[in-house]
Amino acid sequence: MYCKVTPTDEEYTIPLHLDAAESQSSSRSPEYSAFQRGDQGIYHLLTFSQQDKSRLLLLESSSYTIGRHEANSIVLDSPTASRHHAYLIRILSPTEKQYHFRIFDGDFNGKRSRNGLWVNGKRRSACTLKDQDIISFGEEWSIRYHIVSNRHDKRLDPTVAVSEFPIPQLAPNLAPGAQLFPKSTQGGQIKPDESLKHHEMILARLSSFAELAPHAIIETDLSGQITYYNPMAAIQFQNLILGETAAVVAGLMETLDHGRIQTLTREVMVGGCVYEQSIHCILQSQVIRSYFTEITQRKNLEQTLVEAKARYAAAANGANDGIWDWDLVADRLYVSARWKAMSGYSESQISADPKEWFSRIHPHDLDRVTQEIKLHCNGCIPHFESEYRILNQDGNYRWVRARGLALRNDQGQAIRIAGSQADIHDHHLAKTQLAHDALHDGMTGLPNRTLFLDRLNQALKHLKRTPEAKCAVLFLDLDRFKLINDSLGHSAGDELLIEVAHRLQQCLRAEDTVARLGGDEFVVLLHSIEKIDDALRTAHKILAVLRTAIPIQGHEIFTSASIGIALSDHSTSAAADLLQNADTAMYQAKHLGKNQLALYGSSMRGHSIRQLTLESDLQKALQRQEFQLLYQPILTLDSRQTVGVEALIRWDHPTRGLVAPADFIPVAEDTGLIVPIGWWVIETACEQLRCWSEHYHPLSMSLNISSRQFLEHDFVARVEEVIRRQQIQPHQLKLEITEGVAMHNPQIIARKFEQIQALGVRLMMDDFGTGYSSLNYLKSFSIDTLKIDRSFIDAMLQENGIEIIRTIINLAHNLNMDVVAEGVEHEDQAQRLVELGCEYGQGYLFAKPMDADRLKATVLDPKTGSLPAL
């Protein structure tokens, strides 16, 4: 409270109602009540004396201002007193658990009094008062400070006569705002300005805040000695109570750079707590005042936040993501350094304008991305996530994935959206590649079966909407591919497939599709054709382009294909059915020979089923011993003497009867059964040769060897084992190899030829002239005999036919080879062959293939048991 006293001519005292005082004290906090009174009750008083007058004042407020101006709590009517001469502040004494009053010279702003403040005869700028201290203001005023611990002290009892005190008794019922003494005639009393009065009242009220403040306040002089601390400082900093030098005030002048810095804030640690210390240097008052705010919880939260940010940064860096934050209200975009580096830009090259972000998004992705952001901001989708391409500094686009979440105001409106951006370029390319690989052939890059059937299904659906449209499927199977692959190696086979794929693409329109199903099988989808002639024209174009030589690994490879064609109609609904029809037609083309095509007809389905049954029966034929060998004699053309036989396999099917080789050999080749069948032929023929050799003059046995069997790694060793087991002469055995086998991977084939001939076995090249042999390789091969294919014999009487045969015979003789003509059916053919110098022949003109018994009866001499002289 503010206490103002007005003097009268009477002496008076200030009334003190102890019960009210105690009640007022009890309403304060326990800490303040304990320090104010203790257990016994402590009271603070001032007695004023001026010449012969004495007055008494009980100090109950936390602060008082003293001076000549009427705005002061205590008005001194003296010309020697300053307008604002001094002020009293209640301070806490932690060691004694009670408070004292401290008096300061001057006003709250640090302005000193004119005549100074004197305590016990010494001039002081500030002093903590002790009991019976005498305070002087100028020449006229003296005040004595009392500390009373006995509540029954007569000075506290207003009923006691004044004469009992050594000072005059003061009058009761002092009115607030009155003067302590009558006006002086010297200088007169200064009338307060109302605004200044209000200002001083505020300052006086504020002076009590230090005692009541919930924060610690400490003052020191410029040397660092503590001159004041409030109750909260004593509670929080126990070393002040213990009288130790407090760390909170150590080095203040150095910190303030010896007064050159007026205000400073720092953090200090005391007893495990963190405080923010706000330091103010008041040089005019020679005071350094510090305000302390405990920020332990805030620092812990800040540390938690720092750790969380560090974890987030570590996670973001570990994830290699860029961070972005778009303030939708200010339309400003923050992007992290990683975000910029992801695009190849430096810190200064990307501004905070969101338009820069959107300007770098690929035009094909921009509308989608903006729409997805809009949907999230409008609350239509729970979060924003999008994959798109963004322009890199090098001019290329890279795939990124952006994720974000909007922050909304109380109305649910998005005010900002923040998230991350990850570089998924490599991942996206890998994913795209995986998707591509799932639908494309890895070697040729063509669509695979899955993609082809999908496109065929789409084409068939289109047909239902456009009745006049048609589509066709062409099923291609390369002729002799396995031979090429086995002889030249898989790398050469791969090169061939890649070149075939390239040539097929050149034969088609942009809307057509060519796919590789696997192995040497290709399929073509012809969209929107008008008639079957369009499909036939494309098929013939393919056959023509495949007949052109293909250079591979230093060789010129000539290939061809068998093509099956299936045409759609409006009853065709399943893509798999149309593909199967084309496959069936392809097998029909294979039966017609190499480089052929066939158009699917309804009768082929039954034929295809019969083929499947044939495969199944062929698996069992060896176990059931359903195969047999027939033998066709080989004679000298001039003397017609038999010099050997060729073993030919036949299949005696239990229900179909005799199955021709042309019907089951291709199936055996496709299924791989040709190898075990081939070894059965070699074993059986050599056994028969041994039987004949025991009773007749030895003759030769010619055997057809498939390319798959010949190229087996242990072929030579197994042939040697058969010869040893059957005890025949190796030179009696002649192995017929097709021209195609010899011309693929000639180095390997040449070594194998040498190994075979080292056994004493002879080699014949079958069907010579039907392939595309290299004469240089033919010269290096150790071939004993060339066999002219029957197609040349049939055409020998046609134009240029005789010259082709003459060339083959001359070539063989020049290479020291014998010549056998097969398929001789007419006498004039035999005579012309003799004239051309051909030594041997076989065919229906001389004898048809026959079993061993018939051969013995008709060819071998029954009387002499020998063959005619060779």
Secondary structure as UniProt FT lines:
FT   HELIX           18..26
FT   HELIX           30..37
FT   TURN            38..40
FT   STRAND          43..50
FT   TURN            51..52
FT   STRAND          53..58
FT   STRAND          63..67
FT   TURN            70..71
FT   STRAND          74..75
FT   TURN            79..80
FT   TURN            83..84
FT   STRAND          86..93
FT   TURN            94..97
FT   STRAND          98..105
FT   TURN            108..109
FT   STRAND          117..119
FT   TURN            120..121
FT   STRAND          122..123
FT   STRAND          126..128
FT   TURN            131..132
FT   STRAND          134..137
FT   TURN            138..140
FT   STRAND          141..148
FT   TURN            151..152
FT   HELIX           154..156
FT   TURN            158..159
FT   HELIX           162..164
FT   TURN            176..177
FT   HELIX           194..207
FT   HELIX           209..212
FT   STRAND          216..220
FT   TURN            222..223
FT   STRAND          226..229
FT   HELIX           231..236
FT   HELIX           238..241
FT   TURN            242..243
FT   HELIX           247..249
FT   TURN            250..251
FT   HELIX           252..255
FT   TURN            256..260
FT   STRAND          263..270
FT   TURN            271..272
FT   STRAND          273..282
FT   HELIX           283..285
FT   STRAND          287..294
FT   HELIX           296..319
FT   STRAND          322..327
FT   TURN            328..331
FT   STRAND          332..335
FT   HELIX           337..342
FT   TURN            343..344
FT   HELIX           347..349
FT   HELIX           354..359
FT   HELIX           363..377
FT   TURN            378..379
FT   STRAND          384..391
FT   TURN            393..394
FT   STRAND          397..408
FT   TURN            410..411
FT   STRAND          414..423
FT   HELIX           425..439
FT   TURN            442..444
FT   HELIX           449..465
FT   TURN            467..468
FT   STRAND          470..478
FT   TURN            479..480
FT   HELIX           481..488
FT   HELIX           490..506
FT   TURN            510..511
FT   STRAND          513..518
FT   TURN            519..520
FT   STRAND          521..529
FT   HELIX           532..546
FT   STRAND          550..552
FT   TURN            553..554
FT   STRAND          555..557
FT   STRAND          561..567
FT   TURN            570..571
FT   HELIX           575..591
FT   STRAND          597..599
FT   HELIX           603..621
FT   TURN            622..625
FT   STRAND          627..636
FT   TURN            637..639
FT   STRAND          642..653
FT   TURN            654..656
FT   STRAND          657..659
FT   HELIX           661..671
FT   TURN            672..673
FT   HELIX           674..695
FT   STRAND          700..704
FT   HELIX           707..710
FT   TURN            713..714
FT   HELIX           715..726
FT   HELIX           730..732
FT   STRAND          733..738
FT   HELIX           739..742
FT   HELIX           746..758
FT   TURN            759..760
FT   STRAND          762..768
FT   HELIX           775..780
FT   STRAND          785..788
FT   HELIX           790..794
FT   TURN            795..797
FT   TURN            799..800
FT   HELIX           801..814
FT   TURN            815..816
FT   STRAND          818..822
FT   HELIX           827..836
FT   STRAND          840..842
FT   TURN            844..846
FT   HELIX           852..858
FT   TURN            862..864
//
